Amino acid sequence: MNVLICIPCLMTGGTEIQTLSLVKVLVYAGHRVTTVCYFEYTIQMKRLYKEAGCNVVCLSEESIRPNGLSSTIRLLYKGLKRLLSTQKFDIAHVQYMAPGAIPIILLKILGIKKIIATAHTMADIYPSLRLIHFLQRYVLTAFICITRKAEESFFGSSQLYSSDVQLKHKGNHFTIYNNLPDYIHIREQAKELQAVTTIGVVSRLEIIKGMDLVIPAFITIHQKLPHIKLLIVGDGSLRKDMEKQVQENDIASFVTFAGKQSQEQLQRWYDRIDVLLIPSRSEGFGLTAIEGMARGCVVIAANVGGIAEVVINNESGLLHHQGDKTDIIKQFLRLSSNPSMLVALSHGAIKRAKDFSTDNYTQQINDLYRAITTLS
């Protein structure tokens, strides 16, 4: 089968990493895959996609986004038309981010009959769902969400995809969870955590990720538990402010800024973390959560987006109120004072991470594609 994967950007983000997993699964199953990127890309991500075995086409050679709707439509139409004139695709799979509906409509106009869309967010980012509902009912073969909560936000109901699902020619919607990337391996045994020594974050250092809460929360924790250290893996616009807070509060010897790390290096950084903080204000899925859980980290995460489906409260981690520094501290102190809970949650984290294995994801995606090919 000849498959076209459509994505706005090839930057280093959760959506691009998950789409790379999709590419690998399809290539492994013997499909021919082309990934078309509309706008920005990095040489590194473009290389990773090529190494996965797919052809990569970038519509914007300058790696920039056009100004205005008309320029965007013109770029997409000309680029997709040129690509579709060179080869025939059996399925187009659109990663449903901005500019969202435009590629779907253009693919339909240009003659693609079987189109899948994957939403990587909750529905609340869209001012209206009328166009999405129209496309789902009359244009798309399938609309995939990455959590059941997200699917319910779009359609009011949800179901996990399985081979038992009876596909219609149009109007299908269901959930397929993201999988654990192949650069992270699931530990066979939980960490032997007798006490917490290191809190960690692995994130872009941005407000949307709640990184403005990390240093203030750690300052309070450090006052109560002076032996605790903080490891910050990642970079972003808040780094200078965070470093300034560290210096002003004289805790530099307890805080390490590791900077941005390659995917290949992330596993060893997770292995240095006992408790992983994910205080995001918005998360479609929570890739960092399953990465940390797979390495036995005990996750304390904000109860936003699909996080609560990934991190089962009091079983595979702890949840805190969104944007609430005090609740982050409360959950951490509760955990650090209870060694048996620490061990139990590390065990639970590893067990839960297995639900997001590549084997499960591979089976679901290949079942879905086989089912779609049987539709006349």
C-alpha positions in Angstrom: 0.0 0.0 0.0 1.2 3.5 -0.8 0.6 5.8 2.2 0.9 9.6 2.4 1.5 11.1 5.9 0.7 14.8 6.1 2.1 16.9 8.9 2.5 20.7 9.3 6.0 20.6 10.9 8.9 18.4 11.5 10.2 19.9 14.7 11.2 18.1 17.9 7.8 17.8 19.5 5.5 15.1 20.8 3.4 15.1 17.7 6.4 14.6 15.4 7.8 11.9 17.6 4.5 10.0 17.6 4.1 10.5 13.8 7.6 9.0 13.4 6.4 6.0 15.3 3.5 5.7 12.9 5.9 5.9 9.9 8.1 3.1 11.4 5.1 0.9 12.0 3.8 1.3 8.5 7.2 0.8 6.9 7.8 -2.3 9.1 4.5 -3.7 7.8 5.8 -3.3 4.2 3.9 -0.2 3.1 5.5 2.5 1.0 5.4 5.7 3.0 5.9 9.4 2.0 5.8 12.1 4.6 4.9 15.6 3.4 5.8 18.5 5.7 4.0 21.8 4.9 6.0 24.4 6.9 8.9 24.4 9.4 11.3 21.5 9.8 14.7 20.7 11.3 17.4 18.8 9.5 17.6 16.3 12.4 13.9 15.4 12.3 13.9 15.2 8.5 16.9 12.8 8.8 15.1 10.6 11.4 12.1 10.2 9.1 14.3 9.3 6.2 16.2 6.8 8.3 12.9 5.3 9.3 12.4 4.3 5.6 10.1 6.9 4.2 10.4 9.5 1.5 10.2 13.1 2.9 8.9 16.0 0.9 9.0 19.6 2.4 6.7 22.0 0.7 8.5 25.0 2.1 12.2 24.6 1.2 13.0 27.7 3.3 11.3 26.0 6.4 9.0 28.9 7.0 5.2 29.4 7.4 3.4 31.6 4.8 1.7 34.8 6.0 -2.1 34.7 5.6 -4.7 32.2 4.8 -4.5 32.6 1.0 -0.7 32.1 0.9 -1.1 29.0 3.0 -3.8 27.5 0.8 -1.7 28.3 -2.3 1.4 26.6 -0.9 -0.6 23.5 0.2 -2.5 23.2 -3.1 0.4 23.6 -5.4 2.7 21.3 -3.3 0.1 18.6 -2.8 -1.0 18.7 -6.4 2.6 18.4 -7.6 3.2 15.5 -5.3 0.0 13.7 -6.3 0.8 14.1 -9.9 3.9 11.9 -9.5 2.4 9.0 -7.7 -0.9 7.5 -6.5 -1.6 7.1 -2.8 -4.1 4.5 -1.4 -4.5 6.3 2.0 -3.6 9.8 3.2 -3.1 10.2 7.0 -3.3 13.8 8.2 -1.9 14.8 11.5 -4.7 17.1 12.5 -3.0 20.3 13.7 -3.1 23.8 12.4 -3.9 24.5 9.5 -6.2 21.6 10.3 -9.0 21.2 7.8 -7.3 22.7 4.8 -5.1 19.7 3.9 -8.1 17.4 4.3 -10.3 19.4 2.0 -7.4 19.8 -0.6 -6.6 16.1 -0.5 -10.3 15.3 -1.2 -10.4 17.8 -4.1 -7.3 16.3 -5.5 -8.8 12.8 -5.6 -7.7 11.0 -2.4 -10.6 8.8 -1.5 -9.5 7.3 1.9 -8.3 9.9 4.4 -7.6 9.4 8.1 -7.1 12.3 10.5 -5.4 12.1 13.9 -6.2 14.8 16.5 -3.3 15.3 18.9 -5.3 17.7 21.2 -8.5 18.2 23.0 -11.4 19.8 21.1 -11.3 22.9 23.3 -8.7 24.6 21.1 -11.2 24.9 18.3 -13.8 27.8 18.5 -16.3 25.6 16.7 -16.6 21.9 15.9 -19.1 22.3 13.0 -16.5 21.9 10.2 -14.7 19.0 12.0 -18.0 17.2 12.5 -18.8 17.7 8.8 -15.5 16.4 7.7 -15.7 13.4 10.1 -19.1 12.4 8.8 -18.8 13.0 5.1 -15.1 13.2 4.1 -12.9 11.2 6.5 -12.7 7.5 6.5 -11.6 7.6 10.2 -11.0 10.2 12.8 -8.5 9.1 15.5 -8.0 10.7 18.9 -5.1 9.9 21.2 -7.1 9.7 24.4 -10.7 8.8 25.1 -11.2 12.1 26.9 -10.1 13.9 23.8 -12.5 11.8 21.7 -15.4 12.6 24.0 -14.5 16.3 23.8 -15.0 16.1 20.0 -17.9 13.7 19.7 -19.5 13.1 23.1 -18.6 9.4 23.1 -15.5 7.3 22.7 -14.2 3.8 22.1 -10.8 2.2 22.0 -10.0 0.9 18.6 -9.8 -2.9 18.2 -10.1 -5.3 15.3 -13.7 -5.9 16.5 -14.7 -2.4 15.5 -16.9 -2.5 12.4 -15.9 0.2 10.1 -18.3 2.3 8.0 -17.2 3.9 4.8 -17.3 7.3 6.5 -17.9 8.7 10.0 -15.7 6.4 12.1 -14.1 7.8 15.2 -12.2 6.0 18.0 -9.1 6.3 20.2 -5.7 4.8 19.6 -3.2 5.6 22.3 0.2 6.9 21.5 3.0 4.4 22.0 6.3 4.5 24.0 9.0 5.7 21.5 11.7 3.1 20.7 14.4 5.2 22.3 12.9 4.3 25.8 12.9 0.7 27.0 10.6 -0.5 29.8 12.4 -1.5 32.9 12.0 -5.1 34.0 12.0 -4.2 37.7 10.9 -1.1 39.6 13.6 1.2 41.0 14.7 0.4 44.5 13.5 3.7 45.9 13.9 3.9 49.7 13.7 7.7 49.6 13.5 10.6 47.1 16.9 12.2 46.3 16.2 13.7 42.9 13.2 15.5 41.5 13.3 16.0 37.7 11.6 17.6 34.8 12.1 16.7 31.1 10.4 19.4 29.1 10.5 22.5 27.1 11.0 25.3 29.6 7.8 27.2 28.8 4.7 28.5 30.7 2.4 26.1 28.8 4.4 23.3 30.3 4.1 24.8 33.8 7.8 25.3 34.1 7.3 28.7 35.9 6.0 26.6 38.9 9.1 24.3 39.2 11.6 26.5 40.9 9.1 28.1 43.4 7.8 24.6 44.3 11.4 23.3 44.7 12.4 26.2 47.0 9.7 25.3 49.4 10.5 21.5 49.2 14.2 22.2 49.7 13.5 24.2 52.9 11.7 21.2 54.3 14.0 18.5 52.8 17.5 20.1 52.3 19.0 16.9 50.8 16.6 16.9 47.7 18.1 17.8 44.3 16.5 19.1 41.2 17.4 18.0 37.6 16.1 20.1 34.7 16.4 18.5 31.3 15.3 20.7 28.4 15.5 24.3 27.3 13.2 27.2 26.4 12.3 30.8 27.0 12.0 30.4 30.8 15.5 29.1 31.3 17.1 32.4 32.2 14.4 33.3 34.6 14.6 29.9 36.2 18.4 30.2 36.5 18.0 33.7 38.1 15.5 32.3 40.7 18.1 29.6 41.5 20.8 32.1 42.1 18.7 34.5 44.1 17.6 31.7 46.5 21.2 30.3 46.9 20.3 26.8 45.7 22.6 26.5 42.7 24.5 23.6 44.3 21.2 21.6 44.4 19.9 22.4 40.9 21.3 21.0 37.6 20.3 22.5 34.2 21.2 19.7 31.7 19.9 21.6 28.7 18.2 20.0 25.7 19.2 16.4 25.1 18.9 14.1 22.1 16.3 11.4 22.1 19.0 8.7 22.3 20.3 10.3 25.6 16.9 10.7 27.3 16.7 7.3 28.9 19.8 7.8 31.0 18.5 11.1 32.3 15.2 9.5 33.3 17.2 6.9 35.2 18.6 9.7 37.4 15.2 10.9 38.4 13.2 9.5 41.3 10.1 11.8 41.0 9.2 13.3 37.7 7.2 16.5 37.7 4.9 17.3 34.8 3.0 20.5 35.8 1.7 21.3 32.3 -1.2 23.6 31.7 -2.1 21.7 28.6 -1.3 18.2 27.4 -2.9 16.3 24.6 -1.5 13.0 25.8 1.6 13.2 28.0 4.5 11.5 26.2 6.9 12.5 28.9 4.7 10.7 31.4 4.9 7.3 29.7 8.7 7.7 29.1 9.3 8.4 32.7 7.0 5.7 33.9 8.7 3.1 31.7 11.9 3.9 33.6 10.3 3.5 37.0 10.0 7.2 37.8 7.1 8.2 40.1 5.2 10.9 38.2 3.5 13.9 39.8 1.5 15.4 37.0 -1.1 18.1 36.4 -4.6 16.7 35.9 -5.0 18.2 32.4 -5.9 16.8 29.0 -5.3 13.1 28.6 -2.9 12.9 31.5 -5.4 11.3 33.8 -5.8 8.4 31.3 -2.0 7.9 31.2 -1.2 8.5 34.9 -3.8 6.6 37.0 -4.0 8.6 40.2 -2.6 6.7 43.3 -1.8 3.6 41.1 0.8 4.7 38.5 1.5 8.2 39.8 -0.1 11.2 41.5 -2.1 14.0 40.0 -2.2 17.6 41.2 -4.5 20.6 40.4 -3.6 22.5 37.3 -1.3 25.5 37.9 -1.3 24.9 41.7 2.2 25.1 43.2 0.8 24.4 46.7 -0.7 21.1 45.5 2.5 20.1 43.8 4.3 20.5 47.1 1.6 18.7 49.0 1.7 15.7 46.7 5.4 15.5 46.8 5.6 15.7 50.6 2.9 13.1 50.9 5.0 10.8 48.6 8.4 11.5 50.2 7.1 10.7 53.7 5.8 7.3 52.6 8.5 4.9 51.2 6.0 2.1 50.6 3.9 4.4 48.4 7.0 5.4 46.5 7.9 1.7 45.7 4.3 0.8 44.9 3.9 3.7 42.5 7.2 2.9 40.8 5.9 -0.7 40.2 2.5 0.7 39.1 4.2 3.1 36.6 6.1 0.3 34.9 3.0 -1.9 34.7 1.0 1.0 33.2 3.7 1.8 30.7 3.4 -1.6 29.2 -0.1 -0.7 28.0 1.5 1.8 25.6 4.0 -0.7 24.1 4.9 -0.6 20.4 3.5 -4.1 20.0 0.0 -2.9 21.0 0.2 0.2 18.8 1.6 -1.8 15.8 -1.3 -4.3 16.0 -3.9 -1.5 16.2 -2.5 0.5 13.3 -2.1 -2.5 11.0 -5.6 -3.8 11.8 -7.0 -0.4 11.0 -5.2 0.0 7.7 -6.1 -3.6 6.7 -9.8 -2.8 7.5 -9.7 0.4 5.5 -8.3 -1.3 2.4 -11.3 -3.7 2.4 -13.8 -0.8 2.2 -15.0 -0.3 -1.4 
